[in-house]
Amino acid sequence: MIDQIKMASRFAHKDKSHYFSNICVIDGLVQCQDFLSGITLQVDSDINFCCNAAKLNQVVSKCDPANTKFELKAGNLEIKSGRIKAKIETIPVGNYPFFTQEDHHEFEIDIIEDLKNVSVFTSPDDVRVFMQGVIIDKNAIFATNGHVVVKKEIELETDIQSIIPTKSIIKFHGAKLDCGKISISEKSVEFIFNGGRMFTRKIASKSPDINRMIGEVKNPISVDDFIEDLKIINSMCSDDKTIIIGKHLETRDGSAKIEDVNLPDCAFNSDYLINVCEISTHIDLSNFPEPCQFEGDGIKGVLAGIRI
């Protein structure tokens, strides 16, 4: 049970005064969550309890997994492991808002890596809530930060649009669990792995039809032809990340230049352009100053430039 407690504790709210800072073990399951996301794991326990996750994790991290006992006595969780003895105050299990998903549809697909890659193009704290996460729609995932729109094709036949918060995606990716299934309902999405599931509440918003912004690459340029030069210039940019592209590649303030790149005249935020180049194979710069299309392995998108 110790390994499951340590894993689950990562998902608890960091504010120890908050109710979601607790961990709950009930009927062979252990759960931790915050406002957005959480995890449920199968656990071998013959007692039910709820207590502060950080305190419990601190204790069990010092215990021997093969020689640790948990007991409930007088409203406290008592932990014994060799010479270690600890006591943690508990709260009623019935008061914990244990998350369960209802009316869901399961799909066999592993998309956490794709979600993480696309989430680079979201804006997690934007007031436009549909930009705060990655949009799952029929056979595709989408993301936008207002400057870039990206679409990644996936094999997922669902009619339920879902916006998964980027903050949840980052946490799930960091857990490094092999999730071969997802479960989608109207209000939540679960990522299922052997022995448990990670869950997130969906962003309660509908996305505009950003797919209509994406077109075809008509005059493709291989990103391999200039991405290394782009990274060099990006490292020399000041706070102004605008780069000017044409015969040369240079910063807007003129402090750095790489000569003879011989690309169409245009200008972009260098961070956005690098992110696009890292997931794509070709980009069409000929459409500048209108947004420029790009494409890659199952990837399509559009990048807005900067008018100089």
C-alpha positions in Angstrom: 0.0 0.0 0.0 2.9 2.3 0.6 3.8 2.7 -3.1 0.2 3.6 -3.9 0.0 6.2 -1.1 3.2 7.8 -2.4 1.9 7.9 -5.9 -1.5 9.2 -5.0 -0.1 11.9 -2.7 1.4 13.7 -5.7 -2.1 14.6 -6.8 -3.3 16.1 -3.5 -3.8 19.9 -3.0 -0.6 21.5 -1.8 -2.4 23.8 0.7 -2.6 21.7 3.9 -5.6 23.7 5.1 -7.7 22.7 2.0 -10.0 19.7 2.1 -8.4 18.3 -1.1 -5.1 18.1 0.7 -6.4 14.8 2.2 -6.0 11.2 1.0 -8.8 8.8 1.2 -8.7 5.0 1.4 -12.0 3.3 1.1 -13.1 -0.2 -0.1 -9.8 -1.2 -1.6 -9.2 2.2 -3.4 -7.0 5.1 -2.5 -7.7 8.6 -4.0 -6.2 12.0 -4.0 -7.3 15.0 -6.0 -7.2 18.8 -6.3 -9.6 21.2 -8.0 -9.0 19.8 -11.5 -7.4 16.3 -11.5 -6.7 13.3 -9.3 -5.9 9.6 -9.2 -7.6 6.5 -8.0 -5.5 3.4 -7.3 -6.3 -0.2 -6.2 -4.9 -0.9 -2.8 -4.7 -3.8 -0.4 -6.2 -2.4 2.7 -8.7 -3.9 5.2 -9.4 -0.4 6.8 -10.9 2.8 5.6 -9.5 6.1 6.5 -9.0 9.7 5.5 -6.1 12.0 6.6 -3.7 14.6 5.4 -1.8 13.3 2.3 1.4 15.2 2.9 1.7 13.9 6.5 1.0 10.4 5.6 3.4 10.4 2.7 6.1 11.8 5.0 5.7 8.9 7.4 5.4 6.1 4.9 8.4 7.3 3.0 10.5 6.2 6.0 8.7 2.9 6.4 9.6 -0.6 5.2 6.9 -1.6 2.7 7.3 -5.3 3.7 6.9 -4.6 7.4 4.3 -1.8 8.0 1.0 -2.0 9.7 -1.9 0.5 9.7 -4.5 0.6 12.4 -7.3 2.9 13.4 -7.5 3.8 17.1 -9.6 6.6 18.7 -9.9 8.7 15.5 -6.2 8.4 14.6 -4.3 6.3 12.0 -1.5 4.5 13.8 1.4 3.4 11.6 4.1 0.9 12.8 7.2 -0.1 10.9 10.1 -1.6 12.8 11.1 1.0 15.3 9.0 3.7 13.6 5.7 4.6 15.2 3.5 7.4 14.1 0.0 8.8 14.7 -2.0 10.9 12.2 -5.4 12.5 13.0 -8.1 11.3 10.6 -11.4 12.8 9.4 -14.6 11.0 8.5 -14.3 9.0 5.3 -17.9 9.9 4.4 -17.0 13.6 4.3 -14.4 13.1 1.5 -15.8 14.0 -2.0 -14.7 10.7 -3.6 -14.7 11.1 -7.4 -16.5 8.6 -9.5 -17.3 8.9 -13.2 -20.9 8.3 -14.5 -22.3 7.6 -18.0 -19.0 7.2 -19.6 -17.6 5.7 -22.8 -14.3 3.9 -22.9 -11.8 3.9 -25.8 -8.6 1.9 -26.3 -6.1 4.5 -27.1 -3.0 6.0 -25.4 -2.9 9.7 -26.1 -1.1 11.3 -23.2 2.1 11.9 -25.1 0.1 13.5 -28.0 -1.8 15.7 -25.5 1.4 16.8 -23.9 3.0 17.7 -27.3 0.0 19.7 -28.4 -0.5 21.4 -25.0 2.5 23.6 -25.8 0.1 25.6 -27.9 -2.4 26.3 -25.2 -2.7 29.2 -22.8 -3.5 27.7 -19.4 -4.3 31.0 -17.6 -6.1 32.8 -20.5 -9.5 34.3 -19.8 -10.7 32.6 -22.9 -11.3 29.3 -21.3 -11.2 27.1 -24.4 -7.5 28.1 -24.7 -6.7 26.7 -21.3 -6.6 23.1 -22.5 -6.4 20.6 -25.4 -9.7 19.9 -27.2 -10.6 16.3 -28.0 -13.0 15.9 -30.8 -13.9 13.2 -33.3 -10.6 11.7 -34.6 -8.5 14.7 -33.6 -7.1 16.9 -30.9 -6.8 20.6 -31.2 -5.1 23.4 -29.3 -4.6 27.2 -29.7 -3.1 30.0 -27.8 -4.4 32.7 -30.1 -1.2 32.8 -32.2 -1.0 29.1 -33.2 -3.7 26.6 -34.1 -2.6 23.0 -34.2 -4.5 19.8 -35.1 -3.2 16.2 -34.4 -5.1 13.3 -36.0 -5.9 10.4 -33.7 -8.1 7.3 -33.9 -10.9 8.2 -31.5 -14.6 7.9 -32.6 -16.3 10.1 -30.1 -19.1 12.6 -30.5 -18.4 14.2 -27.1 -16.2 17.3 -27.3 -13.9 17.6 -24.3 -11.4 20.3 -23.3 -8.8 18.8 -21.0 -7.0 21.4 -18.8 -3.3 21.7 -19.7 -2.4 21.7 -16.0 -4.0 18.2 -15.8 -2.1 17.0 -18.9 1.2 18.1 -17.5 0.5 16.3 -14.2 -0.5 13.1 -16.0 2.5 13.1 -18.3 4.8 13.6 -15.3 3.3 10.5 -13.6 4.8 8.3 -16.5 2.0 5.7 -16.4 1.1 3.5 -19.3 -2.5 4.4 -20.0 -3.9 2.3 -22.7 -7.5 3.4 -22.4 -9.5 6.6 -21.8 -13.0 7.1 -20.5 -15.0 10.1 -21.5 -18.2 11.5 -19.9 -20.0 14.8 -20.1 -18.0 16.3 -17.2 -14.8 14.3 -17.0 -12.1 12.3 -18.7 -10.2 9.3 -17.2 -6.9 7.8 -18.3 -6.9 4.1 -17.4 -3.8 2.1 -16.5 -3.2 -1.3 -14.8 -4.2 -0.8 -11.2 -5.9 2.5 -11.4 -7.0 5.6 -13.3 -6.1 9.3 -13.5 -9.1 11.7 -13.9 -9.7 15.3 -14.8 -12.7 17.5 -14.8 -13.3 19.0 -18.2 -13.3 22.7 -18.9 -16.9 23.7 -19.0 -16.8 25.5 -22.4 -17.4 24.9 -26.0 -14.6 25.6 -28.5 -15.2 27.6 -31.6 -14.6 25.8 -34.9 -10.9 26.4 -35.0 -10.5 23.5 -37.5 -11.8 25.9 -40.2 -8.7 28.1 -39.8 -6.4 25.2 -40.9 -5.7 24.9 -44.7 -3.2 23.3 -47.0 0.5 23.9 -47.3 0.9 25.1 -50.9 4.5 26.2 -51.0 6.3 23.9 -48.5 9.7 24.7 -47.0 11.4 22.0 -45.0 11.8 23.2 -41.4 15.1 21.3 -41.3 16.5 23.9 -43.7 16.5 26.7 -41.1 15.5 25.4 -37.6 19.1 25.3 -36.3 19.7 28.9 -37.4 16.4 29.8 -35.9 17.4 28.4 -32.5 20.7 30.3 -32.6 19.0 33.6 -33.3 16.3 32.8 -30.7 19.1 32.4 -28.0 20.3 36.0 -29.0 16.9 37.7 -28.7 16.3 40.2 -26.0 12.9 40.4 -24.3 11.5 41.2 -27.8 11.2 37.7 -29.3 10.4 39.0 -32.8 12.6 37.7 -35.5 12.7 39.0 -39.1 13.1 36.4 -41.9 14.2 37.0 -45.5 17.5 37.1 -47.1 18.9 37.0 -43.6 17.6 35.9 -40.3 17.9 38.5 -37.6 16.5 39.9 -34.4 14.2 42.9 -34.6 16.6 45.2 -32.8 19.4 44.2 -35.2 21.7 43.0 -32.5 22.2 39.5 -34.1 22.0 38.2 -37.7 22.6 35.0 -39.7 23.3 35.8 -43.3 22.1 34.1 -46.5 19.2 32.0 -45.3 17.2 33.1 -48.4 13.6 32.6 -47.1 10.4 34.5 -48.0 10.1 37.8 -46.2 8.2 37.4 -42.9 8.4 37.9 -39.2 7.3 35.8 -36.2 7.6 35.3 -32.5 10.7 33.1 -32.4 9.4 30.9 -29.5 6.1 30.1 -31.3 8.0 29.4 -34.6 10.4 27.1 -32.9 7.6 25.2 -31.2 5.9 24.8 -34.6 9.0 23.6 -36.3 9.6 21.0 -33.6 6.4 19.2 -34.4 6.2 19.8 -38.1 8.1 18.9 -41.2 7.1 21.7 -43.6 5.8 25.3 -43.4 4.4 27.6 -46.0 5.8 31.1 -45.4 4.5 32.5 -48.7 1.2 33.5 -47.3 2.7 36.1 -44.9 1.4 38.5 -43.6 -1.7 36.3 -43.5 -1.3 33.2 -41.1 1.0 30.6 -42.5 0.1 26.9 -42.7 2.4 24.0 -41.5 2.2 20.2 -41.5 3.9 17.2 -40.2 3.3 13.5 -39.2 -0.5 13.6 -38.6 -0.1 17.3 -37.8 -1.7 20.3 -39.4 -1.8 23.9 -38.2 -1.5 27.6 -38.8 0.9 30.2 -37.3 0.1 33.9 -37.2 3.0 36.2 -38.1 3.9 39.7 -36.9 3.4 42.7 -39.1 6.5 44.9 -39.0 
